[in-house]
Structure formats: C-alpha cells, structure tokens
Amino acid sequence: MYCVPYYNSVCYYNSDYGVADHENWHGKPFGDKAGSIVKNIEERIAGNVPAPIAESPVEDAPVVSIKNIRLSSVPAYKKGETVATRVAYGTALMKLAQNNSRVIGLDGDTKNSTYSEKIKKVSTDNYIECYIAEQNLVGFAIGAACRDRNVAFRSTFAAFFTRAFDQIRKDAMSQANINCVGSHAGVSIGEDGPSQMALEYLAMFRTIPVCTVFYPSDAVSCERACELAANTRGICFIRTSRPATVVIYNNEALFQVGKAKVVRENPGDKVVLIGVGITMNVILLLCYIYN
C-alpha cells in the first residue's frame, strides 16, 4: 500500500499517522503504520467513523449538446482544382462551428498558417489563442473539452506537437475527447525549411492507444475527416499539408473511419498502390503515365 498525501483520503483527514503534511512520503509504503490505516479504512466502510462533511457542488452549468456535429454545408470544390488541405481544415472548422457553437478552435500562434482563424468568422468566442506554448495548447484543450462541454480542435505545425507529447499521453489517461490538427506535414513544405518539417510526430501519435489518425488526400476528404473527428470519441489526429493538392473526390463522397476508398481501377490491374495525403497525387500521376 502506498501513500500519496495529496490524494489519499486517510492521509488528508487523519494526521495521527504522521503522514499528512509530512515530507518524503511520496511513493513509499506505510510500513508499520499500515495496520492502523487499514483498520481506519475498514471502520469508514462500515460507517463507524463519520466522514468529513463537504458541501455539495452547485450544478449551474447550462445544458449543451456535442452530439451529431455536422458540416453546415457539403464541400464545394471542383475536381481537378488545387487546394491545400490546411485551407480545407479552416473551412471545415468554420462550418462545424456554424452548426454547433460548442465547436472551438485553439491554436499555437500559427492560425494564419493552419487556417484555424477561419472560425473567427463565426464568432471570436469560438477561438482561443494559446500562443507559442504547445504544452499549454494541449492542456487548455483538455480542460475546455472536460465533461463534454466543447468539441475542441487544437492546431499548430505538426512538428511542434512533439513538444507536448507528455500532455498528449495524459489526454489518453484522462479519457479526453480531443482533436489535434497538425499542418505542414512531411518534407513537402520546402520553403519553410527542415526545422518545420513534421516527421517524428506521426509515429508519436500512433503510440497513443486511443488515437485515431486521419491523413486526407484532398480538400473534400479533409473536410469530411474533420466532421468524422468531431464525432469520434477519444483522441483524433488530422494531418494536413502545406502545398495545394488536386481535388480527387466528388463533393458528395462519404468516408468512414478505418475504411479505404478506391480512387482508380481498371479490369486489367495487376498492382495495388496504396497512398495517403500528398503522395496520392504522385500515385495518380503514375497511373496516368502508365495507363
């Protein structure tokens, strides 16, 4: 049996054992104090020792709903045009907030690059600036989404989420319902240089057992990924790209978590190519060349 003074009710309510308010007890066994402490717990369970009286909390929070959150309108793109998925994310965030005011966007002072600032068009109250402090960004979102009060989308350059891995681990431990959006994925960002290139973070998010990862290939699938993430419990991560990519899906296309879509096929096909994100454009180009 171990004593953590801040959380152990016996230590907190009973100083007779020489544990409460004393130093050097963290992570240590009670030792010869264990017998009397266990006896005290048993007496409390039996009702022989009155528990401290605490005032009941006042429940005055308004009733809200974060269920069935949808885009306010279907994606509106033309096949063949080029749109960066980071731009589509901003559009999707705005549309979700238009349909449900409990959708909020948080950013680490990169809002004009992740396009999370688009949510301000709905209301400035739906946006929270967390500045260049990614641990704060992650922690703030956890609190905002606690008790299902909000659907929180937190965004920054994907590479910067590595600074907050400890907080993301705590997301999972606290069963948080949080969405992360990392832009400027991979080496395709070019102009921004290697310090901004997001590489390790994808493996990082895949180690989180309750995390669902989305990597949309175009603007249509990105908007739908945001919609799916808003309705998927646990931690969701959406990977967006800096360069504009070709729109390959119809605006009415539907997507499901964990289910792939066939983009192109022919009766004589002998090879299956699987791709996501920006690499999908390369695969489609190869199919065009060799067909």
C-alpha positions in Angstrom: 0.0 0.0 0.0 1.4 3.4 -1.0 0.8 6.9 0.2 0.2 9.9 -2.0 -0.6 12.6 0.6 -2.5 14.8 -1.8 -4.9 12.2 -3.0 -5.2 9.7 -0.1 -8.3 10.4 2.0 -6.8 8.7 5.1 -3.8 10.9 5.0 -5.8 14.0 4.3 -8.4 13.5 7.1 -6.1 11.9 9.7 -2.9 13.4 10.8 -2.5 11.0 13.7 -0.4 8.6 11.5 2.3 11.1 10.9 1.8 11.1 7.2 -0.4 14.0 6.2 1.6 17.3 5.7 4.9 15.5 6.2 7.6 15.3 3.6 9.3 12.3 1.9 6.2 10.1 1.8 5.6 10.2 -1.9 5.7 6.7 -3.4 6.6 5.0 -0.2 4.8 2.2 1.7 3.2 2.9 5.0 5.3 0.3 6.8 4.3 -0.2 10.4 1.6 2.4 10.0 -0.3 0.2 7.5 -2.2 -1.8 10.1 -3.9 1.2 11.8 -4.6 2.9 8.5 -6.3 -0.2 7.0 -8.3 -0.5 10.2 -9.4 3.1 9.9 -10.5 2.5 6.3 -12.5 -0.6 7.3 -14.2 1.4 10.0 -15.1 4.1 7.5 -16.6 1.5 5.1 -18.6 0.0 8.0 -19.8 3.5 8.8 -18.3 3.5 12.3 -16.3 6.6 11.6 -18.1 9.7 10.2 -16.7 11.1 7.0 -16.0 14.8 6.8 -19.0 16.8 5.7 -18.5 18.7 2.5 -20.9 21.0 0.7 -22.5 19.5 -2.4 -21.3 21.3 -5.6 -23.9 23.6 -7.2 -24.6 22.4 -10.8 -25.4 25.6 -12.6 -23.8 24.9 -16.0 -26.1 25.2 -19.0 -27.2 22.0 -20.8 -25.2 21.6 -24.1 -25.0 19.0 -26.8 -21.9 17.9 -28.7 -23.6 15.0 -30.5 -24.2 14.6 -34.2 -22.0 17.6 -35.2 -22.1 18.1 -38.9 -20.7 20.5 -41.6 -23.1 23.3 -42.2 -22.8 22.6 -45.9 -21.2 20.0 -48.1 -17.7 20.6 -49.5 -17.8 22.9 -52.5 -14.8 22.2 -54.7 -14.2 21.3 -58.4 -12.5 18.1 -59.3 -9.0 18.9 -60.7 -8.5 22.2 -58.9 -5.7 22.5 -56.3 -6.5 23.3 -52.7 -4.2 22.8 -49.7 -5.7 20.5 -47.1 -4.7 23.0 -44.3 -7.0 25.5 -46.0 -9.8 23.0 -46.2 -9.3 22.4 -42.4 -10.0 26.0 -41.7 -13.1 25.9 -43.8 -14.4 22.7 -42.1 -13.7 24.2 -38.6 -15.8 27.2 -39.6 -18.6 25.1 -40.9 -18.7 22.8 -37.9 -18.9 25.9 -35.6 -21.7 27.3 -37.7 -23.8 24.2 -37.0 -22.8 23.9 -33.3 -21.5 26.7 -31.1 -19.7 24.2 -28.9 -17.1 23.6 -31.5 -14.0 25.7 -30.7 -10.6 26.2 -32.2 -7.3 26.6 -30.3 -4.0 27.4 -31.9 -0.4 27.9 -31.0 0.0 31.3 -32.7 0.0 29.7 -36.2 -3.6 30.5 -37.0 -2.9 32.2 -40.4 -0.9 29.1 -41.5 -3.1 26.4 -40.2 -6.2 28.5 -41.2 -7.8 27.9 -37.9 -8.5 31.6 -37.8 -11.5 31.0 -40.2 -13.5 30.0 -37.1 -13.4 33.7 -36.1 -15.9 34.4 -38.9 -18.5 32.5 -36.9 -17.5 34.2 -33.6 -14.3 35.3 -31.9 -15.6 33.5 -28.8 -15.1 30.2 -30.6 -11.3 30.8 -31.0 -8.7 30.6 -28.2 -5.1 31.8 -28.8 -2.6 29.7 -26.8 0.5 31.3 -28.3 3.8 29.6 -28.8 3.4 27.2 -25.9 2.3 23.8 -27.2 2.0 22.2 -23.8 -0.3 25.0 -22.8 -2.2 24.5 -26.1 -2.8 20.8 -25.3 -3.6 21.2 -21.7 -6.0 24.1 -22.3 -8.0 22.0 -24.8 -8.3 19.1 -22.3 -9.9 21.5 -19.8 -12.2 23.1 -22.4 -13.5 19.7 -23.5 -13.8 18.3 -20.0 -17.3 16.8 -19.1 -18.2 17.1 -22.8 -18.6 20.9 -22.6 -17.0 21.5 -26.0 -15.6 19.8 -29.1 -12.1 21.2 -29.2 -9.8 21.3 -32.2 -6.3 22.3 -31.4 -3.9 23.1 -34.2 -0.3 24.0 -34.9 2.5 22.9 -37.1 2.6 19.1 -36.8 6.3 19.2 -35.8 5.5 21.3 -32.8 3.2 18.7 -31.2 6.4 16.7 -30.3 6.9 19.4 -27.6 3.7 18.3 -25.9 3.9 14.5 -26.0 3.7 14.2 -22.2 0.4 16.2 -22.2 -0.9 14.1 -25.1 -0.2 11.0 -23.1 -2.2 12.5 -20.3 -5.0 13.1 -22.8 -5.3 9.3 -23.2 -5.1 8.6 -19.4 -7.9 11.1 -18.7 -10.0 9.7 -21.5 -10.1 13.1 -23.1 -12.2 13.8 -26.2 -9.8 15.9 -28.2 -8.9 16.6 -31.8 -5.4 17.6 -32.9 -4.6 19.1 -36.4 -1.0 19.2 -37.5 -0.2 21.1 -40.6 3.0 21.3 -42.7 3.4 17.6 -42.7 6.5 15.9 -44.0 9.2 17.2 -46.3 6.9 18.7 -48.8 6.8 22.1 -47.1 10.1 23.1 -48.8 10.0 26.9 -48.3 9.8 26.7 -44.5 12.9 24.6 -44.0 13.8 21.5 -42.1 13.0 22.9 -38.6 9.3 23.0 -39.6 9.2 19.6 -41.3 6.9 17.2 -39.4 8.3 13.7 -39.4 8.5 12.0 -35.9 5.1 13.1 -34.7 3.2 10.6 -36.8 4.9 7.7 -35.1 4.3 9.5 -31.8 0.6 9.7 -32.2 0.4 6.1 -33.3 1.7 5.0 -29.9 -1.4 6.5 -28.2 -3.8 3.6 -27.8 -7.0 5.6 -28.1 -5.9 7.8 -31.1 -7.5 7.8 -34.5 -5.3 9.2 -37.3 -6.6 10.9 -40.4 -4.5 11.8 -43.4 -6.8 13.3 -46.0 -5.6 13.5 -49.6 -7.6 16.4 -50.8 -9.9 19.2 -49.7 -13.0 17.1 -49.8 -11.6 14.3 -47.7 -10.1 16.8 -45.3 -13.5 18.5 -44.5 -15.0 15.1 -44.0 -12.1 14.0 -41.8 -12.8 17.0 -39.5 -16.5 16.0 -39.4 -15.6 12.4 -38.5 -13.2 13.5 -35.9 -15.8 15.7 -34.2 -18.0 12.7 -33.8 -15.2 10.1 -32.9 -14.5 9.6 -29.2 -11.0 9.8 -27.9 -8.0 11.5 -29.4 -8.1 12.2 -33.1 -5.2 13.5 -35.2 -5.6 15.1 -38.6 -2.5 15.5 -40.8 -2.7 18.5 -43.2 -0.3 19.6 -45.9 1.1 23.0 -46.9 1.2 22.6 -50.7 -2.0 22.7 -52.7 -3.1 19.3 -53.9 -5.5 18.2 -56.6 -9.2 17.6 -55.6 -9.9 14.0 -56.5 -13.2 13.2 -54.8 -16.7 14.3 -55.5 -18.2 16.7 -53.0 -20.8 14.1 -52.1 -18.3 11.4 -51.4 -18.7 9.8 -48.0 -15.9 8.4 -45.8 -15.7 6.0 -42.8 -13.1 5.7 -40.1 -10.7 2.8 -40.9 -12.1 2.2 -44.4 -10.1 2.9 -47.5 -11.5 4.2 -50.8 -10.7 3.0 -54.3 -9.7 6.1 -56.3 -9.0 4.5 -59.7 -9.2 0.9 -61.0 -9.2 -1.0 -64.3 -10.1 -4.6 -65.2 -6.6 -5.5 -66.1 -4.9 -4.1 -63.0 -2.1 -6.3 -61.6 -0.7 -4.0 -58.9 -2.3 -2.3 -56.0 -0.9 1.1 -55.0 -1.9 2.4 -51.5 -1.4 6.0 -50.7 -2.5 8.8 -48.5 -2.1 12.6 -48.3 0.2 14.4 -50.7 1.6 11.1 -52.1 -1.8 10.3 -53.6 -1.1 12.9 -56.3 2.1 11.1 -57.2 0.3 7.8 -57.4 -2.4 9.2 -59.7 0.2 10.7 -61.9 2.0 7.3 -62.2 -1.4 5.7 -63.1 -1.9 8.3 -65.8 1.6 7.8 -67.2 1.5 4.0 -67.3 -2.1 3.7 -68.4 
